[in-house]
Amino acid sequence: MFDGNGIHIEDIQELERFRDYLKQEKYSFEDELKSITGSFESLNDHWKDRKYDKFKDVFDQFVRNKLSAFIEDLNENINHLSKKIDIVNEYLERQ
């Protein structure tokens, strides 16, 4: 199906399901990230040496740089899909 904005989508319901799946998995991912971060932070009560400090630096950099960027990218793609879905649904309503 085409609309006036150059969008080609065969199955709008499938696109909506995928967008909803991404949302659900993003929330699950964020919850797991909070859990592992909390567990890691409490580990400091039991493990204190240079190796821990080095691992903490690597962990913090990974969470801050890679995982945060991934979550932001997920948000952008979810928003993009939502806008495309809205455009197609508006087009279909006019038909």
ROGUBA-632130 format. One record per residue (C-alpha): residue in one letter; x, y, z. Coordinates in Angstrom, 3 decimals. Last residue first. Layout:
N
<pt><r>A</r><east>X</east><north>Y</north><up>Z</up></pt>
...
***
This chain:
95
<pt><r>Q</r><east>-10.159</east><north>6.076</north><up>1.426</up></pt>
<pt><r>R</r><east>-9.697</east><north>8.941</north><up>3.898</up></pt>
<pt><r>E</r><east>-9.477</east><north>6.547</north><up>6.874</up></pt>
<pt><r>L</r><east>-6.771</east><north>4.586</north><up>5.080</up></pt>
<pt><r>Y</r><east>-4.623</east><north>7.698</north><up>4.667</up></pt>
<pt><r>E</r><east>-5.016</east><north>8.581</north><up>8.341</up></pt>
<pt><r>N</r><east>-4.019</east><north>5.011</north><up>9.236</up></pt>
<pt><r>V</r><east>-0.989</east><north>5.249</north><up>6.947</up></pt>
<pt><r>I</r><east>0.171</east><north>8.522</north><up>8.488</up></pt>
<pt><r>D</r><east>-0.402</east><north>7.252</north><up>12.038</up></pt>
<pt><r>I</r><east>1.563</east><north>4.059</north><up>11.312</up></pt>
<pt><r>K</r><east>4.409</east><north>6.130</north><up>9.885</up></pt>
<pt><r>K</r><east>4.444</east><north>8.327</north><up>12.995</up></pt>
<pt><r>S</r><east>4.388</east><north>5.300</north><up>15.301</up></pt>
<pt><r>L</r><east>7.210</east><north>3.659</north><up>13.349</up></pt>
<pt><r>H</r><east>9.379</east><north>6.752</north><up>13.762</up></pt>
<pt><r>N</r><east>8.572</east><north>6.967</north><up>17.471</up></pt>
<pt><r>I</r><east>9.536</east><north>3.311</north><up>17.958</up></pt>
<pt><r>N</r><east>12.699</east><north>3.911</north><up>15.940</up></pt>
<pt><r>E</r><east>13.693</east><north>6.930</north><up>18.024</up></pt>
<pt><r>N</r><east>12.987</east><north>5.117</north><up>21.286</up></pt>
<pt><r>L</r><east>15.027</east><north>2.098</north><up>20.171</up></pt>
<pt><r>D</r><east>17.906</east><north>4.408</north><up>19.241</up></pt>
<pt><r>E</r><east>17.756</east><north>5.971</north><up>22.703</up></pt>
<pt><r>I</r><east>17.827</east><north>2.511</north><up>24.280</up></pt>
<pt><r>F</r><east>20.838</east><north>1.567</north><up>22.150</up></pt>
<pt><r>A</r><east>22.639</east><north>4.810</north><up>23.010</up></pt>
<pt><r>S</r><east>22.081</east><north>4.166</north><up>26.712</up></pt>
<pt><r>L</r><east>23.363</east><north>0.634</north><up>26.285</up></pt>
<pt><r>K</r><east>26.535</east><north>1.630</north><up>24.481</up></pt>
<pt><r>N</r><east>27.833</east><north>4.780</north><up>26.119</up></pt>
<pt><r>R</r><east>26.546</east><north>4.951</north><up>29.684</up></pt>
<pt><r>V</r><east>26.099</east><north>1.248</north><up>30.297</up></pt>
<pt><r>F</r><east>29.388</east><north>0.328</north><up>28.634</up></pt>
<pt><r>Q</r><east>31.294</east><north>3.137</north><up>30.308</up></pt>
<pt><r>D</r><east>29.883</east><north>2.208</north><up>33.720</up></pt>
<pt><r>F</r><east>30.726</east><north>-1.472</north><up>33.249</up></pt>
<pt><r>V</r><east>34.282</east><north>-0.732</north><up>32.108</up></pt>
<pt><r>D</r><east>34.845</east><north>1.616</north><up>35.039</up></pt>
<pt><r>K</r><east>33.270</east><north>-0.860</north><up>37.468</up></pt>
<pt><r>F</r><east>35.485</east><north>-3.654</north><up>36.127</up></pt>
<pt><r>K</r><east>38.590</east><north>-1.546</north><up>36.749</up></pt>
<pt><r>D</r><east>37.441</east><north>-0.651</north><up>40.251</up></pt>
<pt><r>Y</r><east>36.578</east><north>-4.284</north><up>40.969</up></pt>
<pt><r>K</r><east>40.031</east><north>-5.395</north><up>39.782</up></pt>
<pt><r>R</r><east>41.622</east><north>-2.751</north><up>41.979</up></pt>
<pt><r>D</r><east>39.983</east><north>-4.131</north><up>45.119</up></pt>
<pt><r>K</r><east>36.733</east><north>-4.049</north><up>47.017</up></pt>
<pt><r>W</r><east>34.214</east><north>-6.845</north><up>46.593</up></pt>
<pt><r>H</r><east>31.476</east><north>-7.372</north><up>49.187</up></pt>
<pt><r>D</r><east>29.803</east><north>-3.971</north><up>49.642</up></pt>
<pt><r>N</r><east>30.776</east><north>-3.083</north><up>46.057</up></pt>
<pt><r>L</r><east>28.499</east><north>-5.882</north><up>44.906</up></pt>
<pt><r>S</r><east>25.581</east><north>-3.647</north><up>45.876</up></pt>
<pt><r>E</r><east>26.318</east><north>-1.475</north><up>42.836</up></pt>
<pt><r>F</r><east>26.444</east><north>-4.500</north><up>40.546</up></pt>
<pt><r>S</r><east>23.121</east><north>-5.767</north><up>41.800</up></pt>
<pt><r>G</r><east>21.547</east><north>-2.353</north><up>41.259</up></pt>
<pt><r>T</r><east>23.003</east><north>-2.149</north><up>37.747</up></pt>
<pt><r>I</r><east>21.803</east><north>-5.676</north><up>36.986</up></pt>
<pt><r>S</r><east>18.280</east><north>-4.825</north><up>38.110</up></pt>
<pt><r>K</r><east>18.123</east><north>-1.452</north><up>36.394</up></pt>
<pt><r>L</r><east>19.349</east><north>-3.063</north><up>33.150</up></pt>
<pt><r>E</r><east>16.763</east><north>-5.813</north><up>33.500</up></pt>
<pt><r>D</r><east>14.005</east><north>-3.218</north><up>33.896</up></pt>
<pt><r>E</r><east>15.288</east><north>-1.228</north><up>30.909</up></pt>
<pt><r>F</r><east>15.394</east><north>-4.380</north><up>28.780</up></pt>
<pt><r>S</r><east>11.858</east><north>-5.315</north><up>29.777</up></pt>
<pt><r>Y</r><east>10.660</east><north>-1.801</north><up>28.900</up></pt>
<pt><r>K</r><east>12.480</east><north>-1.976</north><up>25.557</up></pt>
<pt><r>E</r><east>11.043</east><north>-5.434</north><up>24.924</up></pt>
<pt><r>Q</r><east>7.499</east><north>-4.157</north><up>25.396</up></pt>
<pt><r>K</r><east>8.056</east><north>-1.127</north><up>23.189</up></pt>
<pt><r>L</r><east>9.708</east><north>-3.226</north><up>20.474</up></pt>
<pt><r>Y</r><east>6.787</east><north>-5.671</north><up>20.578</up></pt>
<pt><r>D</r><east>4.332</east><north>-2.787</north><up>20.250</up></pt>
<pt><r>R</r><east>6.205</east><north>-1.546</north><up>17.181</up></pt>
<pt><r>F</r><east>6.213</east><north>-5.074</north><up>15.741</up></pt>
<pt><r>R</r><east>2.502</east><north>-5.488</north><up>16.354</up></pt>
<pt><r>E</r><east>1.799</east><north>-2.105</north><up>14.728</up></pt>
<pt><r>L</r><east>3.871</east><north>-3.080</north><up>11.687</up></pt>
<pt><r>E</r><east>2.001</east><north>-6.372</north><up>11.445</up></pt>
<pt><r>Q</r><east>-1.308</east><north>-4.515</north><up>11.648</up></pt>
<pt><r>I</r><east>-0.206</east><north>-2.139</north><up>8.885</up></pt>
<pt><r>D</r><east>0.471</east><north>-5.002</north><up>6.471</up></pt>
<pt><r>E</r><east>2.003</east><north>-4.191</north><up>3.081</up></pt>
<pt><r>I</r><east>3.561</east><north>-0.843</north><up>3.899</up></pt>
<pt><r>H</r><east>5.090</east><north>1.465</north><up>1.297</up></pt>
<pt><r>I</r><east>5.432</east><north>5.072</north><up>2.353</up></pt>
<pt><r>G</r><east>6.065</east><north>7.718</north><up>-0.282</up></pt>
<pt><r>N</r><east>4.161</east><north>10.448</north><up>1.557</up></pt>
<pt><r>G</r><east>0.974</east><north>10.287</north><up>-0.514</up></pt>
<pt><r>D</r><east>0.212</east><north>6.790</north><up>0.665</up></pt>
<pt><r>F</r><east>1.233</east><north>3.481</north><up>-0.783</up></pt>
<pt><r>M</r><east>0.000</east><north>0.000</north><up>0.000</up></pt>
***
